[in-house]
Amino acid sequence: KGLQEGRTQATQSAVQKVLAKRLKLAPDAISSRLASLSAPQLDALLEAALDFESPADFENWLRQRA
């Protein structure tokens, strides 16, 4: 279980970095949104985030999976 939590935190951190760099979003604004996502959702978001062009893309992705 500890290993899975570590992996989830690492993926969460990677997603934050991609979104902060690509979309210029503040890490603090992102972290609370990511905390509720499961490990598979974070993996999917990490892949999708590479194609995001605006913060609206991130919002739409979250809305579609809520």
PDB file of N, H, CA, C and O in Angstrom:
ATOM      1  N   LYS A   1       0.822  -1.199   0.000  1.00  0.00           N
ATOM      2  CA  LYS A   1       0.000   0.000   0.000  1.00  0.00           C
ATOM      3  C   LYS A   1       0.862   1.257   0.000  1.00  0.00           C
ATOM      4  O   LYS A   1       0.557   2.218  -0.705  1.00  0.00           O
ATOM      5  N   GLY A   2       1.934   1.255   0.784  1.00  0.00           N
ATOM      6  H   GLY A   2       2.182   0.473   1.357  1.00  0.00           H
ATOM      7  CA  GLY A   2       2.828   2.408   0.822  1.00  0.00           C
ATOM      8  C   GLY A   2       3.472   2.677  -0.518  1.00  0.00           C
ATOM      9  O   GLY A   2       3.660   3.830  -0.905  1.00  0.00           O
ATOM     10  N   LEU A   3       3.812   1.608  -1.231  1.00  0.00           N
ATOM     11  H   LEU A   3       3.659   0.672  -0.917  1.00  0.00           H
ATOM     12  CA  LEU A   3       4.416   1.745  -2.552  1.00  0.00           C
ATOM     13  C   LEU A   3       3.435   2.393  -3.524  1.00  0.00           C
ATOM     14  O   LEU A   3       3.816   3.256  -4.315  1.00  0.00           O
ATOM     15  N   GLN A   4       2.170   1.977  -3.461  1.00  0.00           N
ATOM     16  H   GLN A   4       1.861   1.276  -2.817  1.00  0.00           H
ATOM     17  CA  GLN A   4       1.141   2.546  -4.338  1.00  0.00           C
ATOM     18  C   GLN A   4       0.937   4.029  -4.038  1.00  0.00           C
ATOM     19  O   GLN A   4       0.787   4.833  -4.958  1.00  0.00           O
ATOM     20  N   GLU A   5       0.931   4.392  -2.761  1.00  0.00           N
ATOM     21  H   GLU A   5       1.053   3.739  -2.013  1.00  0.00           H
ATOM     22  CA  GLU A   5       0.768   5.801  -2.385  1.00  0.00           C
ATOM     23  C   GLU A   5       1.935   6.632  -2.902  1.00  0.00           C
ATOM     24  O   GLU A   5       1.741   7.752  -3.375  1.00  0.00           O
ATOM     25  N   GLY A   6       3.136   6.091  -2.815  1.00  0.00           N
ATOM     26  H   GLY A   6       3.294   5.181  -2.431  1.00  0.00           H
ATOM     27  CA  GLY A   6       4.315   6.786  -3.326  1.00  0.00           C
ATOM     28  C   GLY A   6       4.242   6.995  -4.821  1.00  0.00           C
ATOM     29  O   GLY A   6       4.596   8.059  -5.327  1.00  0.00           O
ATOM     30  N   ARG A   7       3.782   5.979  -5.525  1.00  0.00           N
ATOM     31  H   ARG A   7       3.494   5.115  -5.113  1.00  0.00           H
ATOM     32  CA  ARG A   7       3.636   6.077  -6.975  1.00  0.00           C
ATOM     33  C   ARG A   7       2.579   7.119  -7.339  1.00  0.00           C
ATOM     34  O   ARG A   7       2.763   7.906  -8.268  1.00  0.00           O
ATOM     35  N   THR A   8       1.473   7.114  -6.597  1.00  0.00           N
ATOM     36  H   THR A   8       1.324   6.475  -5.842  1.00  0.00           H
ATOM     37  CA  THR A   8       0.404   8.083  -6.848  1.00  0.00           C
ATOM     38  C   THR A   8       0.908   9.507  -6.610  1.00  0.00           C
ATOM     39  O   THR A   8       0.602  10.413  -7.384  1.00  0.00           O
ATOM     40  N   GLN A   9       1.674   9.699  -5.545  1.00  0.00           N
ATOM     41  H   GLN A   9       1.923   8.963  -4.916  1.00  0.00           H
ATOM     42  CA  GLN A   9       2.215  11.029  -5.259  1.00  0.00           C
ATOM     43  C   GLN A   9       3.195  11.473  -6.343  1.00  0.00           C
ATOM     44  O   GLN A   9       3.225  12.646  -6.714  1.00  0.00           O
ATOM     45  N   ALA A  10       3.989  10.544  -6.845  1.00  0.00           N
ATOM     46  H   ALA A  10       3.965   9.591  -6.544  1.00  0.00           H
ATOM     47  CA  ALA A  10       4.936  10.870  -7.907  1.00  0.00           C
ATOM     48  C   ALA A  10       4.201  11.270  -9.183  1.00  0.00           C
ATOM     49  O   ALA A  10       4.589  12.225  -9.856  1.00  0.00           O
ATOM     50  N   THR A  11       3.147  10.542  -9.510  1.00  0.00           N
ATOM     51  H   THR A  11       2.832   9.766  -8.963  1.00  0.00           H
ATOM     52  CA  THR A  11       2.364  10.873 -10.697  1.00  0.00           C
ATOM     53  C   THR A  11       1.683  12.215 -10.514  1.00  0.00           C
ATOM     54  O   THR A  11       1.637  13.024 -11.441  1.00  0.00           O
ATOM     55  N   GLN A  12       1.155  12.457  -9.327  1.00  0.00           N
ATOM     56  H   GLN A  12       1.193  11.800  -8.574  1.00  0.00           H
ATOM     57  CA  GLN A  12       0.507  13.733  -9.025  1.00  0.00           C
ATOM     58  C   GLN A  12       1.502  14.887  -9.204  1.00  0.00           C
ATOM     59  O   GLN A  12       1.155  15.929  -9.761  1.00  0.00           O
ATOM     60  N   SER A  13       2.708  14.701  -8.743  1.00  0.00           N
ATOM     61  H   SER A  13       2.990  13.855  -8.292  1.00  0.00           H
ATOM     62  CA  SER A  13       3.746  15.709  -8.883  1.00  0.00           C
ATOM     63  C   SER A  13       4.091  15.946 -10.353  1.00  0.00           C
ATOM     64  O   SER A  13       4.272  17.089 -10.774  1.00  0.00           O
ATOM     65  N   ALA A  14       4.180  14.879 -11.127  1.00  0.00           N
ATOM     66  H   ALA A  14       4.033  13.951 -10.785  1.00  0.00           H
ATOM     67  CA  ALA A  14       4.479  15.011 -12.555  1.00  0.00           C
ATOM     68  C   ALA A  14       3.364  15.761 -13.277  1.00  0.00           C
ATOM     69  O   ALA A  14       3.634  16.608 -14.128  1.00  0.00           O
ATOM     70  N   VAL A  15       2.113  15.453 -12.942  1.00  0.00           N
ATOM     71  H   VAL A  15       1.893  14.764 -12.250  1.00  0.00           H
ATOM     72  CA  VAL A  15       0.972  16.145 -13.559  1.00  0.00           C
ATOM     73  C   VAL A  15       1.036  17.632 -13.217  1.00  0.00           C
ATOM     74  O   VAL A  15       0.833  18.483 -14.082  1.00  0.00           O
ATOM     75  N   GLN A  16       1.316  17.936 -11.958  1.00  0.00           N
ATOM     76  H   GLN A  16       1.481  17.244 -11.255  1.00  0.00           H
ATOM     77  CA  GLN A  16       1.418  19.337 -11.536  1.00  0.00           C
ATOM     78  C   GLN A  16       2.473  20.077 -12.349  1.00  0.00           C
ATOM     79  O   GLN A  16       2.240  21.199 -12.798  1.00  0.00           O
ATOM     80  N   LYS A  17       3.612  19.464 -12.537  1.00  0.00           N
ATOM     81  H   LYS A  17       3.802  18.553 -12.172  1.00  0.00           H
ATOM     82  CA  LYS A  17       4.699  20.099 -13.285  1.00  0.00           C
ATOM     83  C   LYS A  17       4.305  20.348 -14.733  1.00  0.00           C
ATOM     84  O   LYS A  17       4.559  21.422 -15.277  1.00  0.00           O
ATOM     85  N   VAL A  18       3.684  19.355 -15.354  1.00  0.00           N
ATOM     86  H   VAL A  18       3.477  18.482 -14.913  1.00  0.00           H
ATOM     87  CA  VAL A  18       3.269  19.511 -16.754  1.00  0.00           C
ATOM     88  C   VAL A  18       2.233  20.624 -16.881  1.00  0.00           C
ATOM     89  O   VAL A  18       2.339  21.475 -17.765  1.00  0.00           O
ATOM     90  N   LEU A  19       1.227  20.620 -15.996  1.00  0.00           N
ATOM     91  H   LEU A  19       1.141  19.929 -15.278  1.00  0.00           H
ATOM     92  CA  LEU A  19       0.178  21.640 -16.075  1.00  0.00           C
ATOM     93  C   LEU A  19       0.729  23.027 -15.751  1.00  0.00           C
ATOM     94  O   LEU A  19       0.331  24.009 -16.377  1.00  0.00           O
ATOM     95  N   ALA A  20       1.622  23.118 -14.798  1.00  0.00           N
ATOM     96  H   ALA A  20       1.945  22.320 -14.289  1.00  0.00           H
ATOM     97  CA  ALA A  20       2.202  24.413 -14.444  1.00  0.00           C
ATOM     98  C   ALA A  20       3.029  24.961 -15.604  1.00  0.00           C
ATOM     99  O   ALA A  20       2.956  26.149 -15.919  1.00  0.00           O
ATOM    100  N   LYS A  21       3.807  24.102 -16.230  1.00  0.00           N
ATOM    101  H   LYS A  21       3.867  23.137 -15.974  1.00  0.00           H
ATOM    102  CA  LYS A  21       4.667  24.556 -17.324  1.00  0.00           C
ATOM    103  C   LYS A  21       3.878  24.829 -18.607  1.00  0.00           C
ATOM    104  O   LYS A  21       4.072  25.859 -19.253  1.00  0.00           O
ATOM    105  N   ARG A  22       2.997  23.910 -18.968  1.00  0.00           N
ATOM    106  H   ARG A  22       2.840  23.074 -18.444  1.00  0.00           H
ATOM    107  CA  ARG A  22       2.256  24.039 -20.226  1.00  0.00           C
ATOM    108  C   ARG A  22       1.169  25.100 -20.181  1.00  0.00           C
ATOM    109  O   ARG A  22       0.979  25.856 -21.134  1.00  0.00           O
ATOM    110  N   LEU A  23       0.455  25.146 -19.054  1.00  0.00           N
ATOM    111  H   LEU A  23       0.609  24.532 -18.280  1.00  0.00           H
ATOM    112  CA  LEU A  23      -0.719  26.017 -18.971  1.00  0.00           C
ATOM    113  C   LEU A  23      -0.498  27.221 -18.058  1.00  0.00           C
ATOM    114  O   LEU A  23      -1.384  28.062 -17.903  1.00  0.00           O
ATOM    115  N   LYS A  24       0.685  27.299 -17.457  1.00  0.00           N
ATOM    116  H   LYS A  24       1.405  26.617 -17.583  1.00  0.00           H
ATOM    117  CA  LYS A  24       1.008  28.405 -16.539  1.00  0.00           C
ATOM    118  C   LYS A  24       0.038  28.466 -15.359  1.00  0.00           C
ATOM    119  O   LYS A  24      -0.316  29.548 -14.892  1.00  0.00           O
ATOM    120  N   LEU A  25      -0.389  27.289 -14.880  1.00  0.00           N
ATOM    121  H   LEU A  25      -0.101  26.409 -15.259  1.00  0.00           H
ATOM    122  CA  LEU A  25      -1.279  27.219 -13.723  1.00  0.00           C
ATOM    123  C   LEU A  25      -0.443  27.155 -12.453  1.00  0.00           C
ATOM    124  O   LEU A  25       0.610  26.519 -12.429  1.00  0.00           O
ATOM    125  N   ALA A  26      -0.910  27.811 -11.403  1.00  0.00           N
ATOM    126  H   ALA A  26      -1.766  28.328 -11.422  1.00  0.00           H
ATOM    127  CA  ALA A  26      -0.210  27.795 -10.124  1.00  0.00           C
ATOM    128  C   ALA A  26      -0.314  26.401  -9.502  1.00  0.00           C
ATOM    129  O   ALA A  26      -1.403  25.830  -9.440  1.00  0.00           O
ATOM    130  N   PRO A  27       0.805  25.854  -9.044  1.00  0.00           N
ATOM    131  CA  PRO A  27       0.781  24.515  -8.440  1.00  0.00           C
ATOM    132  C   PRO A  27      -0.228  24.386  -7.295  1.00  0.00           C
ATOM    133  O   PRO A  27      -0.855  23.338  -7.140  1.00  0.00           O
ATOM    134  N   ASP A  28      -0.387  25.440  -6.497  1.00  0.00           N
ATOM    135  H   ASP A  28       0.123  26.291  -6.623  1.00  0.00           H
ATOM    136  CA  ASP A  28      -1.346  25.388  -5.394  1.00  0.00           C
ATOM    137  C   ASP A  28      -2.774  25.213  -5.908  1.00  0.00           C
ATOM    138  O   ASP A  28      -3.577  24.516  -5.288  1.00  0.00           O
ATOM    139  N   ALA A  29      -3.085  25.834  -7.018  1.00  0.00           N
ATOM    140  H   ALA A  29      -2.432  26.400  -7.522  1.00  0.00           H
ATOM    141  CA  ALA A  29      -4.431  25.732  -7.585  1.00  0.00           C
ATOM    142  C   ALA A  29      -4.684  24.339  -8.155  1.00  0.00           C
ATOM    143  O   ALA A  29      -5.825  23.879  -8.202  1.00  0.00           O
ATOM    144  N   ILE A  30      -3.641  23.690  -8.576  1.00  0.00           N
ATOM    145  H   ILE A  30      -2.714  24.064  -8.538  1.00  0.00           H
ATOM    146  CA  ILE A  30      -3.756  22.374  -9.205  1.00  0.00           C
ATOM    147  C   ILE A  30      -3.842  21.256  -8.164  1.00  0.00           C
ATOM    148  O   ILE A  30      -4.629  20.323  -8.322  1.00  0.00           O
ATOM    149  N   SER A  31      -3.044  21.344  -7.112  1.00  0.00           N
ATOM    150  H   SER A  31      -2.404  22.102  -6.983  1.00  0.00           H
ATOM    151  CA  SER A  31      -2.898  20.224  -6.180  1.00  0.00           C
ATOM    152  C   SER A  31      -4.215  19.802  -5.533  1.00  0.00           C
ATOM    153  O   SER A  31      -4.470  18.609  -5.369  1.00  0.00           O
ATOM    154  N   SER A  32      -5.039  20.756  -5.171  1.00  0.00           N
ATOM    155  H   SER A  32      -4.832  21.726  -5.304  1.00  0.00           H
ATOM    156  CA  SER A  32      -6.315  20.386  -4.547  1.00  0.00           C
ATOM    157  C   SER A  32      -7.232  19.674  -5.534  1.00  0.00           C
ATOM    158  O   SER A  32      -8.017  18.809  -5.147  1.00  0.00           O
ATOM    159  N   ARG A  33      -7.132  20.036  -6.795  1.00  0.00           N
ATOM    160  H   ARG A  33      -6.494  20.739  -7.110  1.00  0.00           H
ATOM    161  CA  ARG A  33      -7.962  19.402  -7.832  1.00  0.00           C
ATOM    162  C   ARG A  33      -7.498  17.966  -8.086  1.00  0.00           C
ATOM    163  O   ARG A  33      -8.313  17.092  -8.384  1.00  0.00           O
ATOM    164  N   LEU A  34      -6.201  17.726  -7.969  1.00  0.00           N
ATOM    165  H   LEU A  34      -5.539  18.435  -7.727  1.00  0.00           H
ATOM    166  CA  LEU A  34      -5.645  16.403  -8.252  1.00  0.00           C
ATOM    167  C   LEU A  34      -5.817  15.432  -7.093  1.00  0.00           C
ATOM    168  O   LEU A  34      -5.812  14.218  -7.296  1.00  0.00           O
ATOM    169  N   ALA A  35      -5.968  15.951  -5.892  1.00  0.00           N
ATOM    170  H   ALA A  35      -5.973  16.937  -5.727  1.00  0.00           H
ATOM    171  CA  ALA A  35      -6.022  15.101  -4.698  1.00  0.00           C
ATOM    172  C   ALA A  35      -7.176  14.107  -4.737  1.00  0.00           C
ATOM    173  O   ALA A  35      -7.085  13.032  -4.143  1.00  0.00           O
ATOM    174  N   SER A  36      -8.244  14.446  -5.420  1.00  0.00           N
ATOM    175  H   SER A  36      -8.318  15.318  -5.902  1.00  0.00           H
ATOM    176  CA  SER A  36      -9.416  13.561  -5.446  1.00  0.00           C
ATOM    177  C   SER A  36      -9.356  12.521  -6.570  1.00  0.00           C
ATOM    178  O   SER A  36     -10.242  11.672  -6.671  1.00  0.00           O
ATOM    179  N   LEU A  37      -8.332  12.581  -7.403  1.00  0.00           N
ATOM    180  H   LEU A  37      -7.613  13.270  -7.320  1.00  0.00           H
ATOM    181  CA  LEU A  37      -8.251  11.646  -8.530  1.00  0.00           C
ATOM    182  C   LEU A  37      -7.572  10.340  -8.120  1.00  0.00           C
ATOM    183  O   LEU A  37      -6.659  10.331  -7.294  1.00  0.00           O
ATOM    184  N   SER A  38      -8.029   9.254  -8.705  1.00  0.00           N
ATOM    185  H   SER A  38      -8.771   9.262  -9.375  1.00  0.00           H
ATOM    186  CA  SER A  38      -7.425   7.941  -8.454  1.00  0.00           C
ATOM    187  C   SER A  38      -6.121   7.812  -9.252  1.00  0.00           C
ATOM    188  O   SER A  38      -5.834   8.626 -10.128  1.00  0.00           O
ATOM    189  N   ALA A  39      -5.349   6.788  -8.936  1.00  0.00           N
ATOM    190  H   ALA A  39      -5.582   6.126  -8.224  1.00  0.00           H
ATOM    191  CA  ALA A  39      -4.090   6.548  -9.651  1.00  0.00           C
ATOM    192  C   ALA A  39      -4.320   6.381 -11.161  1.00  0.00           C
ATOM    193  O   ALA A  39      -3.589   6.981 -11.950  1.00  0.00           O
ATOM    194  N   PRO A  40      -5.317   5.580 -11.590  1.00  0.00           N
ATOM    195  CA  PRO A  40      -5.550   5.462 -13.042  1.00  0.00           C
ATOM    196  C   PRO A  40      -5.967   6.794 -13.677  1.00  0.00           C
ATOM    197  O   PRO A  40      -5.588   7.090 -14.810  1.00  0.00           O
ATOM    198  N   GLN A  41      -6.744   7.588 -12.948  1.00  0.00           N
ATOM    199  H   GLN A  41      -7.052   7.347 -12.027  1.00  0.00           H
ATOM    200  CA  GLN A  41      -7.144   8.899 -13.477  1.00  0.00           C
ATOM    201  C   GLN A  41      -5.935   9.821 -13.606  1.00  0.00           C
ATOM    202  O   GLN A  41      -5.823  10.564 -14.580  1.00  0.00           O
ATOM    203  N   LEU A  42      -5.038   9.776 -12.634  1.00  0.00           N
ATOM    204  H   LEU A  42      -5.129   9.172 -11.842  1.00  0.00           H
ATOM    205  CA  LEU A  42      -3.832  10.600 -12.710  1.00  0.00           C
ATOM    206  C   LEU A  42      -2.961  10.190 -13.895  1.00  0.00           C
ATOM    207  O   LEU A  42      -2.403  11.041 -14.587  1.00  0.00           O
ATOM    208  N   ASP A  43      -2.847   8.885 -14.124  1.00  0.00           N
ATOM    209  H   ASP A  43      -3.300   8.193 -13.562  1.00  0.00           H
ATOM    210  CA  ASP A  43      -2.079   8.394 -15.275  1.00  0.00           C
ATOM    211  C   ASP A  43      -2.685   8.913 -16.575  1.00  0.00           C
ATOM    212  O   ASP A  43      -1.966   9.360 -17.468  1.00  0.00           O
ATOM    213  N   ALA A  44      -4.013   8.850 -16.677  1.00  0.00           N
ATOM    214  H   ALA A  44      -4.598   8.487 -15.952  1.00  0.00           H
ATOM    215  CA  ALA A  44      -4.699   9.320 -17.884  1.00  0.00           C
ATOM    216  C   ALA A  44      -4.536  10.830 -18.045  1.00  0.00           C
ATOM    217  O   ALA A  44      -4.343  11.329 -19.153  1.00  0.00           O
ATOM    218  N   LEU A  45      -4.617  11.548 -16.927  1.00  0.00           N
ATOM    219  H   LEU A  45      -4.774  11.142 -16.027  1.00  0.00           H
ATOM    220  CA  LEU A  45      -4.459  13.007 -16.981  1.00  0.00           C
ATOM    221  C   LEU A  45      -3.047  13.383 -17.402  1.00  0.00           C
ATOM    222  O   LEU A  45      -2.864  14.319 -18.180  1.00  0.00           O
ATOM    223  N   LEU A  46      -2.059  12.675 -16.904  1.00  0.00           N
ATOM    224  H   LEU A  46      -2.208  11.915 -16.272  1.00  0.00           H
ATOM    225  CA  LEU A  46      -0.674  12.973 -17.282  1.00  0.00           C
ATOM    226  C   LEU A  46      -0.498  12.859 -18.793  1.00  0.00           C
ATOM    227  O   LEU A  46       0.135  13.711 -19.417  1.00  0.00           O
ATOM    228  N   GLU A  47      -1.047  11.830 -19.361  1.00  0.00           N
ATOM    229  H   GLU A  47      -1.561  11.138 -18.853  1.00  0.00           H
ATOM    230  CA  GLU A  47      -0.944  11.650 -20.813  1.00  0.00           C
ATOM    231  C   GLU A  47      -1.732  12.736 -21.558  1.00  0.00           C
ATOM    232  O   GLU A  47      -1.240  13.312 -22.528  1.00  0.00           O
ATOM    233  N   ALA A  48      -2.949  13.007 -21.099  1.00  0.00           N
ATOM    234  H   ALA A  48      -3.349  12.539 -20.311  1.00  0.00           H
ATOM    235  CA  ALA A  48      -3.786  14.010 -21.759  1.00  0.00           C
ATOM    236  C   ALA A  48      -3.189  15.407 -21.641  1.00  0.00           C
ATOM    237  O   ALA A  48      -3.291  16.210 -22.569  1.00  0.00           O
ATOM    238  N   ALA A  49      -2.564  15.697 -20.498  1.00  0.00           N
ATOM    239  H   ALA A  49      -2.481  15.044 -19.744  1.00  0.00           H
ATOM    240  CA  ALA A  49      -2.030  17.040 -20.255  1.00  0.00           C
ATOM    241  C   ALA A  49      -0.961  17.437 -21.257  1.00  0.00           C
ATOM    242  O   ALA A  49      -0.742  18.623 -21.503  1.00  0.00           O
ATOM    243  N   LEU A  50      -0.308  16.466 -21.825  1.00  0.00           N
ATOM    244  H   LEU A  50      -0.486  15.502 -21.625  1.00  0.00           H
ATOM    245  CA  LEU A  50       0.719  16.760 -22.827  1.00  0.00           C
ATOM    246  C   LEU A  50       0.120  17.407 -24.071  1.00  0.00           C
ATOM    247  O   LEU A  50       0.827  18.069 -24.830  1.00  0.00           O
ATOM    248  N   ASP A  51      -1.178  17.218 -24.279  1.00  0.00           N
ATOM    249  H   ASP A  51      -1.752  16.681 -23.662  1.00  0.00           H
ATOM    250  CA  ASP A  51      -1.847  17.793 -25.443  1.00  0.00           C
ATOM    251  C   ASP A  51      -2.683  19.030 -25.117  1.00  0.00           C
ATOM    252  O   ASP A  51      -3.205  19.677 -26.025  1.00  0.00           O
ATOM    253  N   PHE A  52      -2.816  19.365 -23.835  1.00  0.00           N
ATOM    254  H   PHE A  52      -2.392  18.839 -23.098  1.00  0.00           H
ATOM    255  CA  PHE A  52      -3.618  20.526 -23.468  1.00  0.00           C
ATOM    256  C   PHE A  52      -2.983  21.799 -24.022  1.00  0.00           C
ATOM    257  O   PHE A  52      -1.762  21.957 -24.014  1.00  0.00           O
ATOM    258  N   GLU A  53      -3.837  22.700 -24.503  1.00  0.00           N
ATOM    259  H   GLU A  53      -4.828  22.572 -24.510  1.00  0.00           H
ATOM    260  CA  GLU A  53      -3.359  23.971 -25.029  1.00  0.00           C
ATOM    261  C   GLU A  53      -3.818  25.155 -24.195  1.00  0.00           C
ATOM    262  O   GLU A  53      -3.300  26.260 -24.351  1.00  0.00           O
ATOM    263  N   SER A  54      -4.788  24.936 -23.308  1.00  0.00           N
ATOM    264  H   SER A  54      -5.209  24.038 -23.181  1.00  0.00           H
ATOM    265  CA  SER A  54      -5.288  26.030 -22.475  1.00  0.00           C
ATOM    266  C   SER A  54      -5.835  25.455 -21.168  1.00  0.00           C
ATOM    267  O   SER A  54      -6.111  24.259 -21.074  1.00  0.00           O
ATOM    268  N   PRO A  55      -5.988  26.322 -20.160  1.00  0.00           N
ATOM    269  CA  PRO A  55      -6.589  25.860 -18.908  1.00  0.00           C
ATOM    270  C   PRO A  55      -7.987  25.274 -19.114  1.00  0.00           C
ATOM    271  O   PRO A  55      -8.421  24.417 -18.344  1.00  0.00           O
ATOM    272  N   ALA A  56      -8.687  25.730 -20.144  1.00  0.00           N
ATOM    273  H   ALA A  56      -8.335  26.426 -20.769  1.00  0.00           H
ATOM    274  CA  ALA A  56     -10.021  25.194 -20.435  1.00  0.00           C
ATOM    275  C   ALA A  56      -9.946  23.709 -20.773  1.00  0.00           C
ATOM    276  O   ALA A  56     -10.864  22.957 -20.445  1.00  0.00           O
ATOM    277  N   ASP A  57      -8.880  23.282 -21.417  1.00  0.00           N
ATOM    278  H   ASP A  57      -8.135  23.894 -21.684  1.00  0.00           H
ATOM    279  CA  ASP A  57      -8.713  21.856 -21.728  1.00  0.00           C
ATOM    280  C   ASP A  57      -8.648  21.035 -20.442  1.00  0.00           C
ATOM    281  O   ASP A  57      -9.237  19.958 -20.357  1.00  0.00           O
ATOM    282  N   PHE A  58      -7.934  21.546 -19.451  1.00  0.00           N
ATOM    283  H   PHE A  58      -7.455  22.421 -19.520  1.00  0.00           H
ATOM    284  CA  PHE A  58      -7.835  20.885 -18.148  1.00  0.00           C
ATOM    285  C   PHE A  58      -9.202  20.839 -17.467  1.00  0.00           C
ATOM    286  O   PHE A  58      -9.612  19.798 -16.953  1.00  0.00           O
ATOM    287  N   GLU A  59      -9.894  21.958 -17.466  1.00  0.00           N
ATOM    288  H   GLU A  59      -9.561  22.803 -17.883  1.00  0.00           H
ATOM    289  CA  GLU A  59     -11.227  22.025 -16.854  1.00  0.00           C
ATOM    290  C   GLU A  59     -12.191  21.057 -17.529  1.00  0.00           C
ATOM    291  O   GLU A  59     -12.951  20.364 -16.852  1.00  0.00           O
ATOM    292  N   ASN A  60     -12.165  21.006 -18.844  1.00  0.00           N
ATOM    293  H   ASN A  60     -11.548  21.569 -19.394  1.00  0.00           H
ATOM    294  CA  ASN A  60     -13.049  20.099 -19.589  1.00  0.00           C
ATOM    295  C   ASN A  60     -12.725  18.641 -19.272  1.00  0.00           C
ATOM    296  O   ASN A  60     -13.629  17.820 -19.119  1.00  0.00           O
ATOM    297  N   TRP A  61     -11.449  18.324 -19.174  1.00  0.00           N
ATOM    298  H   TRP A  61     -10.714  18.991 -19.298  1.00  0.00           H
ATOM    299  CA  TRP A  61     -11.043  16.955 -18.850  1.00  0.00           C
ATOM    300  C   TRP A  61     -11.587  16.565 -17.485  1.00  0.00           C
ATOM    301  O   TRP A  61     -12.138  15.477 -17.324  1.00  0.00           O
ATOM    302  N   LEU A  62     -11.434  17.448 -16.500  1.00  0.00           N
ATOM    303  H   LEU A  62     -10.986  18.332 -16.632  1.00  0.00           H
ATOM    304  CA  LEU A  62     -11.939  17.163 -15.161  1.00  0.00           C
ATOM    305  C   LEU A  62     -13.457  17.012 -15.159  1.00  0.00           C
ATOM    306  O   LEU A  62     -13.993  16.101 -14.527  1.00  0.00           O
ATOM    307  N   ARG A  63     -14.144  17.899 -15.860  1.00  0.00           N
ATOM    308  H   ARG A  63     -13.709  18.639 -16.372  1.00  0.00           H
ATOM    309  CA  ARG A  63     -15.604  17.871 -15.905  1.00  0.00           C
ATOM    310  C   ARG A  63     -16.110  16.563 -16.531  1.00  0.00           C
ATOM    311  O   ARG A  63     -17.106  16.004 -16.071  1.00  0.00           O
ATOM    312  N   GLN A  64     -15.443  16.086 -17.554  1.00  0.00           N
ATOM    313  H   GLN A  64     -14.635  16.541 -17.927  1.00  0.00           H
ATOM    314  CA  GLN A  64     -15.863  14.867 -18.232  1.00  0.00           C
ATOM    315  C   GLN A  64     -15.673  13.626 -17.353  1.00  0.00           C
ATOM    316  O   GLN A  64     -16.328  12.606 -17.567  1.00  0.00           O
ATOM    317  N   ARG A  65     -14.793  13.714 -16.383  1.00  0.00           N
ATOM    318  H   ARG A  65     -14.261  14.543 -16.210  1.00  0.00           H
ATOM    319  CA  ARG A  65     -14.507  12.555 -15.536  1.00  0.00           C
ATOM    320  C   ARG A  65     -15.071  12.671 -14.133  1.00  0.00           C
ATOM    321  O   ARG A  65     -14.837  11.800 -13.295  1.00  0.00           O
ATOM    322  N   ALA A  66     -15.802  13.725 -13.870  1.00  0.00           N
ATOM    323  H   ALA A  66     -15.992  14.433 -14.550  1.00  0.00           H
ATOM    324  CA  ALA A  66     -16.372  13.933 -12.532  1.00  0.00           C
ATOM    325  C   ALA A  66     -17.599  13.050 -12.308  1.00  0.00           C
ATOM    326  O   ALA A  66     -18.205  13.095 -11.238  1.00  0.00           O
TER     327      ALA A  66
END
